[in-house]
Amino acid sequence: MSDPEIESPITASSTSQLLSPVWMSKLERMELVSRKIFRGRMKGERRSTRKGQSVEFADFRNYVPGDDLRFIDWNLFARLDRLYLKLFLEEEDLHVSVIIDDTPSMHFGSPSKLWVAAQIAASLGYIGLCRGDRVSISSFQSTSPQVFRGRSNTSRMLSGLTEIHDASLAAKPSSKPTSSQTDTKLLIGLNAAMKAFCSRNTGKGIIVVVSDLMDKNGYEAGLKMLLAKELDIFVIHLLSPEEISPTITGDLKLVDYEDGDSREVSISAPMLARYQKTLSGFITTARDFCQRRGIAYVSTRSDASVETLIEQYLRLRGLVQ
Amino acid sequence: MTWINSLTAMQWIVLLSIPTLIISLYFLKLKRSLIDVPSTYLWRKTIEDSHVNSLWQRLRRSLLLLLQLLFVAAIIFACLRPGWSSSQNIGQRSILLIDNSASMTATDVTPCRIDVAKTKAKEIVRSMTGNDVAMVIAFSDRADVQQGFTGDRNRLIAAIDNIPATARTTDLNEAMRAAAGLANPGRVSFDGMNDIQVAEALPATVNLFSDGGFLSLTDFNLGNLSVRYVPIGSEKISNVAIEAFSILRNEERPDEIQAYARVASYGEKALEVSASLYLDDALIDAVKIKIEPDKEAGVTFDLASTDTTRGVFRLVLDHDDQLLVDNAAYAATRPVKPGNVLLVTSGNKALEKSVETAAVQSIANVRIVEPSILLDEAESERLFQSGDVDLVIFDQCRPQRMPSANTLMIAATPPTGDWSLGEKTGPVNLIDLDRTHPMMEFLELGSVGIIEGQAVTPPEGGKVLMRADIGSVFAIAPRGPYQDAVLGFGIVRQSDKGTELNTDWVRKRSFPLFIYGCIDFLSGGVTQEAAMTVQPGQPISLVLPSRFSGFNVFAPNGIKSSIEPTPGGQHVFTATESIGVYRVQASNQASAASDDTTSISTESQANNKTIDVFTSNLFSPRESSIATLPDLSIGGEKVAGLVGKSPSRIEYWRWLLSAGLCLVVFEWFIYHRRH
C-alpha cells in the first residue's frame, strides 16, 4: 500500500460562506434558550436569579448601613419613617459554548461533516452574538476557545471557525501513522476535549457538542464530565452518508482515516445489513445515553440542510426559539 | 464401478496439491483493495458479530472458487479412470517375457542389454490401447511372473522396472509354459469321454526380449501363442570367459595344490589376456594366456607349501570385455575339521598306541576313557549324546544306548539288536577285503593271524568290508545320519594267562593304517579338499554336523541366510544367486560351551567359524557366448527377430492435463491480482 493509492474522500472545502445573508437575517430573529437560568458575568439581556440593577422591580428589604443610598425608597420612608431599600431584578448574559469535533473522521461527506459542524456553530454563535450572549467557539484540537460577544464580532467568529476547519484539513493524518507521528501529534478525542473544556471553563451555560461520536475510546466519560458541571448540554450527532449507507462492496481492506487501523473484510449484502444493524444500535445507544441524563440529543446527516436542523430540530429540542 | 490408476504417486501428489493451492490462494489473497473509512469503529463491531474470517463464511460467496474446485475434482476423478464391468471385449493380450540371465548384463548395447529390453518392453506397454492387457514374466533358468494380466500401465511399468539382473543361466522352457498357461489351457478326460478343455483358451502375443542364449525349444507347442522375438544386443561381440576353475591336490606331491582353469574367447579376434590368481585377496600368481577366436585355452598354477594353499582362490581375467560376470571365478579349500574321537577301552595298549600316531593326531583329537564310564549313565549320556563326538570306538564293550556319533565296535555289537555276532571260533583266516572302501584302502592283511573271532552280520543296508573263513568279520551299516562299523574279533582277549593278544595284526604296518583309515572316514575328517561349486541360482547339497542348532550361510554380497539342522545332516541351499564364495558358520554357541574339563571337543574354538565353504561360478559357455541370435526356433516354428523400432504410441494427454491445471492456477492468480 502506498499513500498515493489511497483516494481521499475529502473534497476541497467549500469556499462559500458559512452563513448566507438570508440565513443570517433569519437567525437574527431567533434566540438561544437555556432550560436552566444561569448567572452570567456581565449584564445582558437575560433575567438573572440575582438581584441587581434593572428597570424591573423585584422586592424591598431593610436598609443596613453601607447600602447604596440611591436605592432607598424615599417615598416609603416618608410614609412609614423607616428606611427600605428597593431591589430590582438583575439582567445577565448567557454563556453559549460550541465545541466542534475536528478529528479527521469529520473530513468525510460532501459537504464534509466538519464544514457542516462549522455551519452549525456559526449559526448558533450568530444567534448568541445578536442577543448579546457570550459565545465561545472551540474544537477538540484547539488549545483555547475563542470567545466573542456582541454582533460586531460576527466576522471574527466566522473567520475563527474557518481557521478551525482549514487547520483540521491541513493536519490530515497519514493512513499509516508512524510511531513518531503518533508520539508527537496525538489526536485529541472527545473525552480529552471535554476534560480540557471543563478544566478551563468554570461558568455555566449552554454547551453544544457537534461530533460523529466515533471515538474508539467512547464518548460517555466526556459527556458525564459536562453533566457534572451542570451545563445545559446539547449533542448534535453528525454522520456522513458514507457512514449511514456505505456503497462499498467486495474484498476490501478498510483503513481507519484517523489512526490507520485496518480491517480486512469481504463486504456483501448480508454484511451491509449487519453494518446497518450495528449503526442503528450505535445511534440508539447514544440517544438513550443522552436522554437518561437530560442531554438533548439530535442526530443529523452531513448532507441535510443546516437551516432545517436549526429551525426545526433544535427548536423542537428547545435550544432555539 | 472399477478404478484404474493412471498416474504415479508423485503425479498424484502434484495433482492433489492443486485444490489446496487454489484454496490457499483464495485465503492468501494477493492484494485487497484499500478503502479509507472515517473510522473502523463500526466495522470492527460488525466483523466481530459475523466472524467474517470463518472458513465457510468466506468460501460460500465465491462461486468462482467453487467452480474451480469442481473442475479440479473432475480432473482427479477422470485420472482414476472410473469404469464399469461390461461385456465389452478385452483387447489384445500381451505377454512380456524379459530375459534377465547373466548374458543380459552384457554391455555391447548402452547401457546394458537388460535395460534396453526393459525400455523396449515399456514402449509396448505405453502403446497399449484402452482394453489391452499385458503380463510381465522375467526368466532366466526359472520364470518369475512379475505382474499378472492387467491393463494398468503403471503397474506393468513398475513390474518391468523391478526386474533384477541376475547371474543365472537361461532356460526358456519354464517361461513359455508359464506364458502358455492361459493361452493353452490343459485338457482333461473322463472315463469313456473324449478329453475336454478345462478353460476357454485366451490367445496371447508373447513379446520375447532376449539375446537368444538358450536351448531351442523343440518339443513346445505354441498353440494359441504367437511369438514376437525382439533380439537384444549385437551379433558382433568380444568376450573372454573363465569356463572352468578348480583346485586339486597334486597326486605326485601331496603337499602341493594345483589350480586349473579353462578360459574361452568369444569374438573375432585373437586375444592375449592376463589371468591373476588371488588367494584370500593376495595376488599369488599371474600368467598371460593367448586365445584364438572361439577357442579355449587351459592354464595351470602349481602352488607349493600346504600352509599357504588353504583359503579362497580367485582367478580374475584382467580384460575389459562386454560381459564382466564371467571374468572372475572362485574356488576354495574346505576348512580343516579335526574329528573328535572317544576310545573306550580297558588298557588295550596296542589300540591306544595306534591312535597316538602323528597321522591320527593330525586329523583327530582322541580321548581315551575306561569302560567303567559306561556304567555311569549320566556321564556316558553327557559324553555320547552331547553331539561333540564324531566317532566312538568301543573296544569289547558297548553302551546302553548308541551315541549320537559314528561308532567302531571291536568284538561287540550295537545294543540296537539289528546286528548279530556268530559263535566264537578260531582260528580265523581272512580271505578278502573291500579295498574300494576308504577305510580299507592300502591294507594288506594276507599274513594276519587271528586266534578267535565271530562272524558279523550287518543289518539291511550294511556293507561287508572284510571276509574270513567264518564269514564276514568287518562290516559297516548306516544308523540314521551315523554309521556303525563292527569288527568281529578283538585285538586282545582274556585267557587263563590273563590279557593276551588275540591277533598279531597289531605288529604289522597295516594295523595303524586301518585305525587311521577308520578314524579318517568315521570321524568326518576332511575327505574332499576342494569346495563344491554351483552355477548361480542352482541348489547345492550340504552335509553339516547335526550337533549345531543352526547354521548361517554368508553370501558374497553379505546377505545372511539361516539353515535349520536336519536329522540326517543333509541340507539343500538354494540362495546361490551371487557369484563368489559362500561360508557356512554355526549359529549357536551353547552346545560347544559346555565344561572344558570334561569336554573332549576342541570344536568350541571352531564354533562360529567357518564350517564349510562352497562357491558359485557362472561356468556357462552358453551365457558367455553373448552373440545375439537373430532368429529363434520354438516348437519347430521359426521366429524371426524384429529389426528396427517396434511401433509405439507416445501419449501427450498428461502434458495437456498439466497445462490445463497450470492455466487454472494462473487464471486464479490473475483474478486475485485484478481485485
Contacts between the chains, C-beta under 8 A, distances in Angstrom:
chain1	res1	chain2	res2	distance
A	1	B	34	5.4
A	5	B	34	6.3
A	6	B	34	6.0
A	6	B	36	5.6
A	7	B	36	7.2
A	8	B	36	6.9
A	9	B	36	6.1
A	104	B	38	7.9
A	105	B	38	3.8
A	105	B	39	5.0
A	106	B	38	7.8
A	107	B	38	7.8
A	108	B	38	4.5
A	175	B	34	7.9
A	175	B	36	6.7
A	212	B	38	6.8
A	212	B	39	7.7
A	214	B	38	6.3
A	214	B	39	4.1
A	214	B	41	4.8
A	214	B	42	7.3
A	215	B	41	7.8
A	216	B	39	7.3
A	216	B	41	5.5
A	240	B	38	6.8
A	242	B	37	7.5
A	242	B	38	7.1
A	243	B	38	5.9
A	243	B	42	7.4
A	246	B	37	7.9
A	248	B	35	5.5
A	250	B	33	6.6
A	250	B	675	6.8
A	251	B	29	6.2
A	251	B	32	5.5
A	251	B	33	7.2
A	251	B	675	6.2
A	252	B	32	6.0
A	252	B	33	5.1
A	252	B	34	7.6
A	252	B	35	5.0
A	253	B	32	4.1
A	253	B	33	6.8
A	253	B	34	5.2
A	253	B	35	7.1
A	254	B	35	5.4
A	254	B	36	7.9
A	254	B	37	4.9
A	254	B	40	5.6
A	254	B	43	5.5
A	255	B	34	5.8
A	255	B	35	6.9
A	255	B	36	5.2
A	255	B	37	7.0
A	255	B	40	7.7
A	256	B	37	6.6
A	256	B	39	5.7
A	256	B	40	4.3
A	256	B	41	7.9
A	257	B	36	5.0
A	257	B	37	6.6
A	257	B	38	5.7
A	257	B	39	7.2
A	258	B	38	7.6
A	258	B	39	6.2
A	261	B	40	5.2
A	262	B	34	8.0
A	262	B	40	7.3
A	263	B	40	4.9
A	263	B	43	5.3
A	263	B	44	6.1
A	263	B	47	6.1
A	264	B	32	6.0
A	264	B	53	7.8
A	265	B	43	6.2
A	265	B	46	7.9
A	265	B	47	5.9
A	265	B	52	5.8
A	266	B	52	6.2
A	266	B	57	7.9
A	266	B	58	6.5
A	266	B	61	6.7
A	268	B	61	5.9
A	270	B	50	7.7
A	271	B	46	6.9
A	271	B	50	6.6
A	271	B	52	6.9
A	274	B	46	5.0
A	274	B	49	5.9
A	274	B	50	5.4
A	275	B	42	6.5
A	275	B	43	7.1
A	275	B	46	4.8
A	278	B	42	5.3
A	278	B	45	4.9
A	278	B	46	4.8
A	278	B	49	6.9
A	279	B	42	5.8
A	282	B	42	6.2
A	282	B	45	7.9
